[in-house]
Amino acid sequence: MNQQEEIEGLAILIRDLRKHKNVTLGELAARIDRSVGFLSQVERGLSRPTVADLTAISEALGVPTTYFYNPGRPRELRWVTRPGERRTLYYAGGITDVLVSPTMSGGFSMLESHLEPGATSGTGHLDDSSEQGGYVLEGELTIWHGEDAEPVTLGPGDAFQLPPHAKFRYANRTDKPARVLWVFT
C-alpha cells in the first residue's frame, strides 16, 4: 500500500470502530478534547492524527492502540514479517510507525518509529493503557515522563521502559532523523 492508501485505511478503521461502539462524532471529539471538524477530517482521510490523538481515540473507544495496525499484506509465514508485508501509520507531527510484529495477539507488539527532524508525538501527554519501552536505533529521542518533568534525551543504544498509564510525550528535537524500536504489552 502507498502512503495515501494507508491513511485512508486508518480513517476507515477509526470511523467503523466509532460507529460499531455507537459513539457519535461529537461524543468522541469531546472525549479526546479535539474538535468535531478535526475528527471528521481524520475519518475522511484528510488529516492525520498525532500519536497522542490516536492514543486518546483508542483509549476512548476501549481498544489498544495496536488495533489500528491491521495486517498490510498477506504474509509468507504467520510468525515472520518482511518489510513489504508491514502496516504503516503516518501521523501528523512527522512520525511514521511501522508494525514489525508478525501478530498483535501475543504478549507484546513491536513498532519501528521513524521521527523526522523536529517530529513530536503532540503537545499533550500520552496516557496509554499498555506498558511500553523503546530502544533508540538512530538519532536522538527526547522524552518528558510525568506532567512537569524535565526532558531526558536518549541516543543510539539507550533504552527506556514506562508503566501502563505513564503520562509522557516525546520528540526528535534535532535536525537529523531518528529511529526507535518500541515494544508494547
TORBADO-780628 format. One record per residue (C-alpha): residue number from 1; residue in three letters; chain; x, z negated, y negated. Coordinates in nm, 2 decimals, always signed. Layout:
REM residues N
<num NUM, residuo ALA, cadena A, px X, pz Z, py Y>
...
//
This chain:
REM residues 185
<num 1, residuo MET, cadena A, px +0.00, pz +0.00, py +0.00>
<num 2, residuo ASN, cadena A, px +0.11, pz +0.06, py -0.35>
<num 3, residuo GLN, cadena A, px +0.10, pz -0.20, py -0.63>
<num 4, residuo GLN, cadena A, px -0.24, pz -0.09, py -0.77>
<num 5, residuo GLU, cadena A, px -0.39, pz -0.10, py -0.42>
<num 6, residuo GLU, cadena A, px -0.25, pz -0.45, py -0.36>
<num 7, residuo ILE, cadena A, px -0.40, pz -0.56, py -0.70>
<num 8, residuo GLU, cadena A, px -0.74, pz -0.41, py -0.62>
<num 9, residuo GLY, cadena A, px -0.73, pz -0.57, py -0.27>
<num 10, residuo LEU, cadena A, px -0.67, pz -0.91, py -0.42>
<num 11, residuo ALA, cadena A, px -0.96, pz -0.85, py -0.67>
<num 12, residuo ILE, cadena A, px -1.19, pz -0.78, py -0.38>
<num 13, residuo LEU, cadena A, px -1.08, pz -1.09, py -0.18>
<num 14, residuo ILE, cadena A, px -1.14, pz -1.32, py -0.48>
<num 15, residuo ARG, cadena A, px -1.48, pz -1.16, py -0.56>
<num 16, residuo ASP, cadena A, px -1.60, pz -1.16, py -0.20>
<num 17, residuo LEU, cadena A, px -1.49, pz -1.52, py -0.14>
<num 18, residuo ARG, cadena A, px -1.66, pz -1.64, py -0.45>
<num 19, residuo LYS, cadena A, px -1.98, pz -1.47, py -0.36>
<num 20, residuo HIS, cadena A, px -1.96, pz -1.60, py +0.00>
<num 21, residuo LYS, cadena A, px -1.92, pz -1.95, py -0.13>
<num 22, residuo ASN, cadena A, px -2.23, pz -1.89, py -0.36>
<num 23, residuo VAL, cadena A, px -2.03, pz -1.97, py -0.67>
<num 24, residuo THR, cadena A, px -2.12, pz -1.78, py -0.99>
<num 25, residuo LEU, cadena A, px -1.85, pz -1.62, py -1.21>
<num 26, residuo GLY, cadena A, px -1.93, pz -1.88, py -1.48>
<num 27, residuo GLU, cadena A, px -1.91, pz -2.17, py -1.24>
<num 28, residuo LEU, cadena A, px -1.57, pz -2.06, py -1.11>
<num 29, residuo ALA, cadena A, px -1.44, pz -1.99, py -1.46>
<num 30, residuo ALA, cadena A, px -1.54, pz -2.34, py -1.56>
<num 31, residuo ARG, cadena A, px -1.37, pz -2.49, py -1.25>
<num 32, residuo ILE, cadena A, px -1.04, pz -2.32, py -1.33>
<num 33, residuo ASP, cadena A, px -1.06, pz -2.36, py -1.70>
<num 34, residuo ARG, cadena A, px -1.05, pz -1.99, py -1.78>
<num 35, residuo SER, cadena A, px -1.30, pz -1.76, py -1.95>
<num 36, residuo VAL, cadena A, px -1.56, pz -1.56, py -1.76>
<num 37, residuo GLY, cadena A, px -1.42, pz -1.24, py -1.92>
<num 38, residuo PHE, cadena A, px -1.08, pz -1.31, py -1.78>
<num 39, residuo LEU, cadena A, px -1.21, pz -1.39, py -1.43>
<num 40, residuo SER, cadena A, px -1.43, pz -1.08, py -1.44>
<num 41, residuo GLN, cadena A, px -1.13, pz -0.86, py -1.52>
<num 42, residuo VAL, cadena A, px -0.94, pz -1.02, py -1.23>
<num 43, residuo GLU, cadena A, px -1.23, pz -0.95, py -0.99>
<num 44, residuo ARG, cadena A, px -1.23, pz -0.59, py -1.11>
<num 45, residuo GLY, cadena A, px -0.85, pz -0.55, py -1.07>
<num 46, residuo LEU, cadena A, px -0.80, pz -0.50, py -1.44>
<num 47, residuo SER, cadena A, px -0.60, pz -0.82, py -1.50>
<num 48, residuo ARG, cadena A, px -0.36, pz -1.01, py -1.27>
<num 49, residuo PRO, cadena A, px -0.39, pz -1.39, py -1.23>
<num 50, residuo THR, cadena A, px -0.08, pz -1.61, py -1.28>
<num 51, residuo VAL, cadena A, px +0.04, pz -1.82, py -0.99>
<num 52, residuo ALA, cadena A, px -0.13, pz -2.12, py -1.15>
<num 53, residuo ASP, cadena A, px -0.46, pz -1.92, py -1.18>
<num 54, residuo LEU, cadena A, px -0.46, pz -1.81, py -0.81>
<num 55, residuo THR, cadena A, px -0.38, pz -2.17, py -0.70>
<num 56, residuo ALA, cadena A, px -0.66, pz -2.30, py -0.91>
<num 57, residuo ILE, cadena A, px -0.90, pz -2.03, py -0.77>
<num 58, residuo SER, cadena A, px -0.80, pz -2.12, py -0.41>
<num 59, residuo GLU, cadena A, px -0.85, pz -2.49, py -0.47>
<num 60, residuo ALA, cadena A, px -1.19, pz -2.44, py -0.65>
<num 61, residuo LEU, cadena A, px -1.31, pz -2.22, py -0.36>
<num 62, residuo GLY, cadena A, px -1.18, pz -2.45, py -0.09>
<num 63, residuo VAL, cadena A, px -0.92, pz -2.22, py +0.08>
<num 64, residuo PRO, cadena A, px -0.54, pz -2.24, py +0.10>
<num 65, residuo THR, cadena A, px -0.36, pz -2.00, py -0.14>
<num 66, residuo THR, cadena A, px -0.23, pz -1.82, py +0.16>
<num 67, residuo TYR, cadena A, px -0.59, pz -1.70, py +0.22>
<num 68, residuo PHE, cadena A, px -0.52, pz -1.42, py -0.03>
<num 69, residuo TYR, cadena A, px -0.23, pz -1.28, py +0.18>
<num 70, residuo ASN, cadena A, px -0.41, pz -1.06, py +0.42>
<num 71, residuo PRO, cadena A, px -0.20, pz -0.85, py +0.65>
<num 72, residuo GLY, cadena A, px -0.07, pz -0.54, py +0.47>
<num 73, residuo ARG, cadena A, px -0.04, pz -0.31, py +0.77>
<num 74, residuo PRO, cadena A, px -0.07, pz -0.33, py +1.14>
<num 75, residuo ARG, cadena A, px +0.25, pz -0.48, py +1.29>
<num 76, residuo GLU, cadena A, px +0.45, pz -0.36, py +1.59>
<num 77, residuo LEU, cadena A, px +0.49, pz -0.72, py +1.72>
<num 78, residuo ARG, cadena A, px +0.25, pz -1.00, py +1.63>
<num 79, residuo TRP, cadena A, px +0.53, pz -1.26, py +1.58>
<num 80, residuo VAL, cadena A, px +0.76, pz -1.03, py +1.37>
<num 81, residuo THR, cadena A, px +0.71, pz -0.88, py +1.02>
<num 82, residuo ARG, cadena A, px +0.92, pz -0.59, py +0.89>
<num 83, residuo PRO, cadena A, px +0.94, pz -0.51, py +0.52>
<num 84, residuo GLY, cadena A, px +0.68, pz -0.22, py +0.53>
<num 85, residuo GLU, cadena A, px +0.42, pz -0.45, py +0.71>
<num 86, residuo ARG, cadena A, px +0.40, pz -0.73, py +0.45>
<num 87, residuo ARG, cadena A, px +0.13, pz -0.82, py +0.20>
<num 88, residuo THR, cadena A, px +0.24, pz -0.84, py -0.16>
<num 89, residuo LEU, cadena A, px +0.08, pz -1.01, py -0.46>
<num 90, residuo TYR, cadena A, px +0.17, pz -0.91, py -0.81>
<num 91, residuo TYR, cadena A, px +0.10, pz -1.19, py -1.06>
<num 92, residuo ALA, cadena A, px +0.08, pz -1.19, py -1.43>
<num 93, residuo GLY, cadena A, px +0.39, pz -1.36, py -1.58>
<num 94, residuo GLY, cadena A, px +0.64, pz -1.15, py -1.39>
<num 95, residuo ILE, cadena A, px +0.62, pz -1.30, py -1.04>
<num 96, residuo THR, cadena A, px +0.58, pz -1.10, py -0.72>
<num 97, residuo ASP, cadena A, px +0.52, pz -1.28, py -0.39>
<num 98, residuo VAL, cadena A, px +0.57, pz -1.11, py -0.05>
<num 99, residuo LEU, cadena A, px +0.43, pz -1.29, py +0.26>
<num 100, residuo VAL, cadena A, px +0.71, pz -1.28, py +0.51>
<num 101, residuo SER, cadena A, px +0.54, pz -1.49, py +0.77>
<num 102, residuo PRO, cadena A, px +0.40, pz -1.30, py +1.07>
<num 103, residuo THR, cadena A, px +0.10, pz -1.52, py +1.07>
<num 104, residuo MET, cadena A, px -0.08, pz -1.77, py +0.85>
<num 105, residuo SER, cadena A, px -0.24, pz -1.96, py +1.14>
<num 106, residuo GLY, cadena A, px +0.08, pz -2.16, py +1.22>
<num 107, residuo GLY, cadena A, px +0.21, pz -2.48, py +1.08>
<num 108, residuo PHE, cadena A, px +0.38, pz -2.31, py +0.79>
<num 109, residuo SER, cadena A, px +0.39, pz -1.99, py +0.59>
<num 110, residuo MET, cadena A, px +0.69, pz -1.82, py +0.41>
<num 111, residuo LEU, cadena A, px +0.69, pz -1.62, py +0.09>
<num 112, residuo GLU, cadena A, px +0.97, pz -1.44, py -0.08>
<num 113, residuo SER, cadena A, px +0.92, pz -1.47, py -0.46>
<num 114, residuo HIS, cadena A, px +1.07, pz -1.22, py -0.70>
<num 115, residuo LEU, cadena A, px +1.09, pz -1.35, py -1.06>
<num 116, residuo GLU, cadena A, px +1.17, pz -1.11, py -1.33>
<num 117, residuo PRO, cadena A, px +1.38, pz -1.23, py -1.63>
<num 118, residuo GLY, cadena A, px +1.15, pz -1.47, py -1.83>
<num 119, residuo ALA, cadena A, px +0.89, pz -1.49, py -1.55>
<num 120, residuo THR, cadena A, px +0.67, pz -1.80, py -1.53>
<num 121, residuo SER, cadena A, px +0.41, pz -1.95, py -1.30>
<num 122, residuo GLY, cadena A, px +0.18, pz -2.01, py -1.60>
<num 123, residuo THR, cadena A, px +0.15, pz -2.27, py -1.88>
<num 124, residuo GLY, cadena A, px -0.04, pz -2.52, py -1.67>
<num 125, residuo HIS, cadena A, px +0.09, pz -2.72, py -1.38>
<num 126, residuo LEU, cadena A, px +0.01, pz -2.61, py -1.02>
<num 127, residuo ASP, cadena A, px -0.18, pz -2.85, py -0.80>
<num 128, residuo ASP, cadena A, px -0.17, pz -2.70, py -0.45>
<num 129, residuo SER, cadena A, px -0.30, pz -2.90, py -0.15>
<num 130, residuo SER, cadena A, px -0.01, pz -2.78, py +0.07>
<num 131, residuo GLU, cadena A, px +0.33, pz -2.93, py +0.09>
<num 132, residuo GLN, cadena A, px +0.59, pz -2.67, py -0.01>
<num 133, residuo GLY, cadena A, px +0.96, pz -2.62, py -0.06>
<num 134, residuo GLY, cadena A, px +1.19, pz -2.35, py -0.15>
<num 135, residuo TYR, cadena A, px +1.54, pz -2.22, py -0.12>
<num 136, residuo VAL, cadena A, px +1.70, pz -2.02, py -0.41>
<num 137, residuo LEU, cadena A, px +1.84, pz -1.70, py -0.27>
<num 138, residuo GLU, cadena A, px +1.95, pz -1.54, py -0.60>
<num 139, residuo GLY, cadena A, px +1.94, pz -1.62, py -0.97>
<num 140, residuo GLU, cadena A, px +1.80, pz -1.94, py -1.12>
<num 141, residuo LEU, cadena A, px +1.47, pz -2.12, py -1.08>
<num 142, residuo THR, cadena A, px +1.37, pz -2.39, py -1.33>
<num 143, residuo ILE, cadena A, px +1.10, pz -2.64, py -1.21>
<num 144, residuo TRP, cadena A, px +0.91, pz -2.90, py -1.40>
<num 145, residuo HIS, cadena A, px +0.79, pz -3.16, py -1.15>
<num 146, residuo GLY, cadena A, px +0.54, pz -3.41, py -1.30>
<num 147, residuo GLU, cadena A, px +0.33, pz -3.40, py -1.61>
<num 148, residuo ASP, cadena A, px +0.60, pz -3.48, py -1.86>
<num 149, residuo ALA, cadena A, px +0.91, pz -3.42, py -1.65>
<num 150, residuo GLU, cadena A, px +1.23, pz -3.27, py -1.78>
<num 151, residuo PRO, cadena A, px +1.31, pz -2.93, py -1.62>
<num 152, residuo VAL, cadena A, px +1.55, pz -2.90, py -1.34>
<num 153, residuo THR, cadena A, px +1.74, pz -2.57, py -1.29>
<num 154, residuo LEU, cadena A, px +1.83, pz -2.46, py -0.94>
<num 155, residuo GLY, cadena A, px +2.08, pz -2.19, py -0.84>
<num 156, residuo PRO, cadena A, px +2.17, pz -2.00, py -0.53>
<num 157, residuo GLY, cadena A, px +2.18, pz -2.23, py -0.23>
<num 158, residuo ASP, cadena A, px +1.98, pz -2.51, py -0.39>
<num 159, residuo ALA, cadena A, px +1.66, pz -2.62, py -0.22>
<num 160, residuo PHE, cadena A, px +1.36, pz -2.83, py -0.31>
<num 161, residuo GLN, cadena A, px +1.06, pz -2.99, py -0.14>
<num 162, residuo LEU, cadena A, px +0.73, pz -3.10, py -0.31>
<num 163, residuo PRO, cadena A, px +0.45, pz -3.31, py -0.16>
<num 164, residuo PRO, cadena A, px +0.09, pz -3.19, py -0.15>
<num 165, residuo HIS, cadena A, px -0.08, pz -3.20, py -0.49>
<num 166, residuo ALA, cadena A, px +0.25, pz -3.23, py -0.67>
<num 167, residuo LYS, cadena A, px +0.20, pz -3.13, py -1.04>
<num 168, residuo PHE, cadena A, px +0.46, pz -2.87, py -1.12>
<num 169, residuo ARG, cadena A, px +0.53, pz -2.54, py -1.28>
<num 170, residuo TYR, cadena A, px +0.83, pz -2.30, py -1.26>
<num 171, residuo ALA, cadena A, px +1.00, pz -2.02, py -1.44>
<num 172, residuo ASN, cadena A, px +1.31, pz -1.80, py -1.45>
<num 173, residuo ARG, cadena A, px +1.45, pz -1.87, py -1.79>
<num 174, residuo THR, cadena A, px +1.74, pz -1.63, py -1.76>
<num 175, residuo ASP, cadena A, px +1.79, pz -1.26, py -1.83>
<num 176, residuo LYS, cadena A, px +1.86, pz -1.18, py -1.46>
<num 177, residuo PRO, cadena A, px +1.61, pz -1.16, py -1.17>
<num 178, residuo ALA, cadena A, px +1.57, pz -1.45, py -0.93>
<num 179, residuo ARG, cadena A, px +1.46, pz -1.46, py -0.56>
<num 180, residuo VAL, cadena A, px +1.33, pz -1.77, py -0.39>
<num 181, residuo LEU, cadena A, px +1.22, pz -1.83, py -0.03>
<num 182, residuo TRP, cadena A, px +0.91, pz -2.06, py -0.04>
<num 183, residuo VAL, cadena A, px +0.77, pz -2.24, py +0.26>
<num 184, residuo PHE, cadena A, px +0.42, pz -2.38, py +0.27>
<num 185, residuo THR, cadena A, px +0.25, pz -2.61, py +0.52>
//
